[in-house]
Amino acid sequence: MHPIAFQLGSFTIHWYGVMIALAFLAGLWTATRRARRENIPGEKIADVVLWLMLGSIIGARFVYVATYWKDEFAGQPLSEIFMIQHGGLVYYGGFIGAAFAGLIYLRWKKMPLWKTADVLAPSIALGNVFGRIGCLLNGCCFGRTCNLPWAVRFPNQSYAWTMQYQQGLPSVGPNSPSLPVHPTEIYDALDNFILYLLLAWLFRHKKFDGQVFATYLIGYAVTRTIMECFRGDYPPDHIHYGLTPGELVSLPIFIAGLALAAVLSRRVEAKRK
């Protein structure tokens, strides 16, 4: 856990912010290369990505603040809401915010919706790889306690230590590190990298526009649900019907992916007839 990358005078640069910036740069670079196959100018993709970046940050921060208002923001200076360099972005909030921003921009500029979505989909998964590494360096999104050889411990006063200390878990003292936990950030980074490779391959072999994006929705929902089984950072009052917020959101995303794939494939079959 190394939240601070470096300092420029009194200005502190956090690794979480650096990784989010790298996520967008990597996503932009790979998306512009794929855009050539769809005859979409790279500068148009760059413009879309700027809108996606703005929408995702607003959506991700809004959901995080709304979810953890009582735990982290109540009684704090209002400016703390905007301190995203400290961490505190919810992925599915960012995805929803980016989807709305992207849809508005694509309709405004009359760009092909599903072709562009297919160009961007693999880059979303790749960007999440960097995002999860940022989570590891920041100490958030940690896992449940375990005794596996690859388990990690977070330092004293970290998010994991604070939650375990408040829960009164044994061996978690005022001067000790956290108990060993699943490195869920690494699990998720690896899952998203595999998903990126799958989507990049599918992009070159897709049968209809929108197939890659629909597959991303399905793949994200499945991998996120699996990862949630190892997460240990949710307070008890955030669990509903035995499900975490991530699991609750993954279900409609999975259904949306299946429905989108079915509708778009049928349109192609209907045109062929």
C-alpha positions as CSV (number, residue, x, y, z in Angstrom):
1,M,0.0,0.0,0.0
2,H,1.6,3.2,-1.2
3,P,-1.1,5.9,-1.7
4,I,1.3,8.8,-2.3
5,A,3.3,8.8,-5.6
6,F,5.3,12.0,-5.0
7,Q,5.0,15.6,-4.0
8,L,5.4,18.8,-5.9
9,G,5.9,21.3,-3.1
10,S,2.8,21.3,-1.0
11,F,0.8,19.5,-3.8
12,T,0.5,15.7,-3.3
13,I,0.2,13.3,-6.2
14,H,-1.6,10.1,-5.2
15,W,-1.1,6.8,-7.0
16,Y,-4.8,6.3,-7.3
17,G,-5.1,9.4,-9.4
18,V,-2.1,8.4,-11.5
19,M,-3.6,5.0,-12.2
20,I,-6.9,6.5,-13.2
21,A,-5.1,8.8,-15.6
22,L,-3.2,5.8,-17.0
23,A,-6.4,3.9,-17.4
24,F,-7.9,6.6,-19.7
25,L,-4.6,7.0,-21.6
26,A,-4.4,3.2,-22.2
27,G,-8.0,3.0,-23.1
28,L,-7.8,5.9,-25.6
29,W,-4.7,4.5,-27.3
30,T,-6.1,1.1,-27.8
31,A,-9.5,2.4,-28.8
32,T,-8.1,4.7,-31.5
33,R,-6.2,1.8,-33.0
34,R,-9.4,-0.3,-33.2
35,A,-11.4,2.6,-34.6
36,R,-9.4,2.4,-37.9
37,R,-11.0,-1.0,-38.6
38,E,-14.5,0.7,-38.4
39,N,-13.4,3.7,-40.4
40,I,-14.0,6.0,-37.5
41,P,-11.4,8.9,-37.2
42,G,-9.2,8.6,-34.1
43,E,-9.9,12.3,-33.2
44,K,-13.6,11.5,-32.9
45,I,-12.8,8.6,-30.5
46,A,-10.6,11.0,-28.5
47,D,-13.6,13.4,-28.2
48,V,-15.9,10.6,-27.0
49,V,-13.3,9.5,-24.4
50,L,-13.2,13.0,-22.9
51,W,-17.0,12.8,-22.4
52,L,-16.7,9.3,-21.1
53,M,-14.0,10.4,-18.6
54,L,-16.1,13.3,-17.3
55,G,-19.3,11.2,-17.1
56,S,-17.5,8.3,-15.4
57,I,-15.8,10.4,-12.7
58,I,-19.0,12.2,-11.9
59,G,-21.0,9.0,-11.8
60,A,-18.4,7.1,-9.8
61,R,-17.9,9.8,-7.2
62,F,-21.7,10.5,-6.9
63,V,-22.4,6.8,-6.1
64,Y,-19.5,6.6,-3.7
65,V,-20.5,9.7,-1.8
66,A,-24.1,8.7,-1.6
67,T,-23.2,5.2,-0.4
68,Y,-20.6,6.2,2.2
69,W,-22.0,9.5,3.2
70,K,-22.7,8.5,6.8
71,D,-19.4,6.7,7.2
72,E,-17.0,9.1,5.6
73,F,-18.5,12.5,4.6
74,A,-21.0,13.5,7.3
75,G,-19.5,16.2,9.4
76,Q,-16.5,16.6,7.1
77,P,-15.7,19.8,5.0
78,L,-17.8,19.9,1.9
79,S,-14.6,20.0,-0.2
80,E,-13.9,16.4,0.8
81,I,-16.6,15.3,-1.7
82,F,-14.3,16.4,-4.6
83,M,-11.1,14.8,-3.2
84,I,-11.1,11.8,-5.7
85,Q,-7.3,11.6,-5.4
86,H,-7.8,10.0,-2.0
87,G,-9.8,7.2,-3.6
88,G,-13.5,6.6,-3.5
89,L,-14.9,5.9,-7.0
90,V,-17.5,3.2,-7.5
91,Y,-17.0,1.4,-10.8
92,Y,-20.6,0.7,-11.7
93,G,-21.5,4.3,-10.9
94,G,-18.7,5.4,-13.3
95,F,-19.9,3.0,-15.9
96,I,-23.5,4.3,-15.7
97,G,-22.3,7.9,-15.8
98,A,-20.0,7.2,-18.8
99,A,-22.8,5.4,-20.6
100,F,-25.2,8.4,-20.3
101,A,-22.4,10.9,-21.3
102,G,-21.4,8.7,-24.3
103,L,-24.9,8.2,-25.5
104,I,-25.6,11.9,-25.4
105,Y,-22.4,12.7,-27.3
106,L,-22.8,10.0,-29.9
107,R,-26.4,11.1,-30.6
108,W,-25.4,14.7,-30.8
109,K,-22.5,14.1,-33.2
110,K,-24.5,11.4,-35.1
111,M,-21.8,8.8,-34.7
112,P,-22.6,5.1,-35.2
113,L,-23.7,3.9,-31.7
114,W,-22.9,0.2,-31.7
115,K,-19.8,0.4,-33.9
116,T,-18.4,3.0,-31.5
117,A,-19.5,1.0,-28.4
118,D,-17.6,-2.1,-29.8
119,V,-14.5,0.0,-30.4
120,L,-14.6,1.2,-26.7
121,A,-15.6,-2.0,-24.9
122,P,-12.2,-3.7,-24.7
123,S,-10.6,-0.5,-23.6
124,I,-13.1,-0.2,-20.7
125,A,-11.9,-3.6,-19.4
126,L,-8.2,-2.6,-19.9
127,G,-8.8,0.7,-18.1
128,N,-10.2,-1.2,-15.1
129,V,-6.9,-3.2,-14.8
130,F,-5.1,0.1,-14.0
131,G,-8.0,1.2,-11.8
132,R,-7.8,-1.9,-9.6
133,I,-4.0,-1.5,-9.3
134,G,-4.8,2.0,-8.0
135,C,-7.2,0.4,-5.5
136,L,-4.4,-1.9,-4.2
137,L,-2.0,1.0,-3.8
138,N,-4.7,3.1,-2.1
139,G,-5.7,0.2,0.2
140,C,-9.4,0.2,-0.8
141,C,-11.6,-2.6,-2.2
142,F,-9.8,-5.1,0.0
143,G,-10.8,-8.8,0.5
144,R,-12.0,-11.0,3.2
145,T,-9.6,-12.5,5.8
146,C,-7.9,-15.7,4.7
147,N,-4.7,-17.7,5.3
148,L,-3.7,-18.3,1.7
149,P,0.0,-18.0,0.8
150,W,-0.7,-15.0,-1.4
151,A,-2.8,-13.2,1.1
152,V,-1.8,-9.6,1.8
153,R,-1.7,-7.4,5.0
154,F,-2.4,-3.7,4.9
155,P,-0.6,-1.4,7.3
156,N,-1.9,0.2,10.5
157,Q,-4.6,2.8,10.0
158,S,-5.4,1.5,6.5
159,Y,-9.0,0.9,5.5
160,A,-8.7,-2.9,6.1
161,W,-7.1,-2.4,9.5
162,T,-9.7,0.2,10.5
163,M,-12.6,-2.1,9.7
164,Q,-11.0,-5.1,11.4
165,Y,-10.1,-3.1,14.5
166,Q,-13.7,-1.7,14.7
167,Q,-15.0,-5.2,14.4
168,G,-12.8,-6.4,17.3
169,L,-11.1,-9.1,15.4
170,P,-8.4,-11.0,17.3
171,S,-4.7,-10.0,16.7
172,V,-5.7,-6.6,15.3
173,G,-4.2,-4.2,17.8
174,P,-3.5,-0.4,17.8
175,N,0.0,-1.0,16.5
176,S,-0.4,-4.1,14.3
177,P,-1.1,-4.4,10.6
178,S,-4.4,-5.9,9.4
179,L,-5.1,-9.6,9.3
180,P,-4.2,-11.2,6.0
181,V,-6.9,-10.8,3.3
182,H,-7.6,-11.8,-0.2
183,P,-5.8,-9.5,-2.7
184,T,-9.1,-8.9,-4.5
185,E,-7.7,-5.9,-6.3
186,I,-5.2,-8.2,-8.0
187,Y,-7.9,-10.8,-8.7
188,D,-10.0,-8.2,-10.4
189,A,-7.1,-6.7,-12.4
190,L,-6.3,-10.2,-13.8
191,D,-9.9,-10.9,-14.6
192,N,-10.3,-7.6,-16.4
193,F,-7.0,-8.2,-18.4
194,I,-8.3,-11.6,-19.5
195,L,-11.7,-10.0,-20.4
196,Y,-9.8,-7.4,-22.4
197,L,-7.9,-10.1,-24.4
198,L,-11.2,-11.9,-25.1
199,L,-13.0,-8.7,-26.2
200,A,-10.0,-7.6,-28.4
201,W,-10.1,-11.0,-30.1
202,L,-13.9,-10.9,-30.5
203,F,-13.7,-7.4,-32.1
204,R,-11.8,-8.9,-35.0
205,H,-14.3,-11.7,-35.4
206,K,-17.6,-10.1,-34.5
207,K,-20.7,-11.0,-36.5
208,F,-22.8,-7.9,-35.8
209,D,-22.3,-4.4,-34.4
210,G,-22.8,-4.2,-30.7
211,Q,-21.7,-7.8,-30.1
212,V,-18.5,-6.8,-28.4
213,F,-20.2,-4.3,-26.1
214,A,-22.9,-6.8,-25.2
215,T,-20.3,-9.4,-24.4
216,Y,-18.5,-6.9,-22.2
217,L,-21.7,-6.3,-20.2
218,I,-22.1,-10.1,-19.7
219,G,-18.4,-10.6,-18.9
220,Y,-18.2,-7.7,-16.5
221,A,-21.3,-8.9,-14.6
222,V,-20.0,-12.5,-14.3
223,T,-16.5,-11.5,-13.2
224,R,-17.8,-8.8,-10.8
225,T,-20.1,-11.3,-9.1
226,I,-17.3,-13.8,-8.7
227,M,-15.0,-11.1,-7.2
228,E,-17.7,-10.0,-4.8
229,C,-17.4,-13.4,-3.1
230,F,-13.9,-12.4,-1.9
231,R,-14.6,-8.8,-1.0
232,G,-14.4,-7.8,2.7
233,D,-14.8,-4.0,2.6
234,Y,-18.5,-3.7,2.8
235,P,-20.1,-2.5,6.1
236,P,-22.9,-4.8,7.3
237,D,-25.6,-2.2,6.6
238,H,-24.5,-2.3,2.9
239,I,-25.5,-5.9,2.5
240,H,-29.1,-6.4,1.3
241,Y,-30.8,-9.8,1.0
242,G,-27.4,-11.4,1.5
243,L,-26.0,-9.6,-1.6
244,T,-23.4,-6.9,-1.9
245,P,-24.1,-3.7,-3.9
246,G,-21.8,-5.0,-6.7
247,E,-23.8,-8.2,-6.9
248,L,-27.1,-6.4,-7.0
249,V,-26.0,-4.2,-9.8
250,S,-24.4,-7.1,-11.8
251,L,-27.7,-8.8,-12.2
252,P,-29.4,-6.1,-14.3
253,I,-26.2,-5.6,-16.2
254,F,-26.0,-9.3,-17.1
255,I,-29.7,-9.3,-18.2
256,A,-29.1,-6.1,-20.3
257,G,-26.1,-7.7,-22.0
258,L,-28.1,-10.8,-22.9
259,A,-31.0,-8.8,-24.1
260,L,-28.8,-6.5,-26.2
261,A,-27.0,-9.4,-27.9
262,A,-30.4,-11.1,-28.7
263,V,-32.0,-7.9,-30.1
264,L,-29.0,-6.8,-32.2
265,S,-28.4,-10.3,-33.6
266,R,-32.0,-10.7,-34.6
267,R,-31.8,-7.3,-36.4
268,V,-28.9,-8.6,-38.5
269,E,-30.7,-11.8,-39.3
270,A,-33.9,-9.9,-40.3
271,K,-31.9,-7.7,-42.7
272,R,-30.3,-10.8,-44.3
273,K,-33.8,-12.2,-45.0
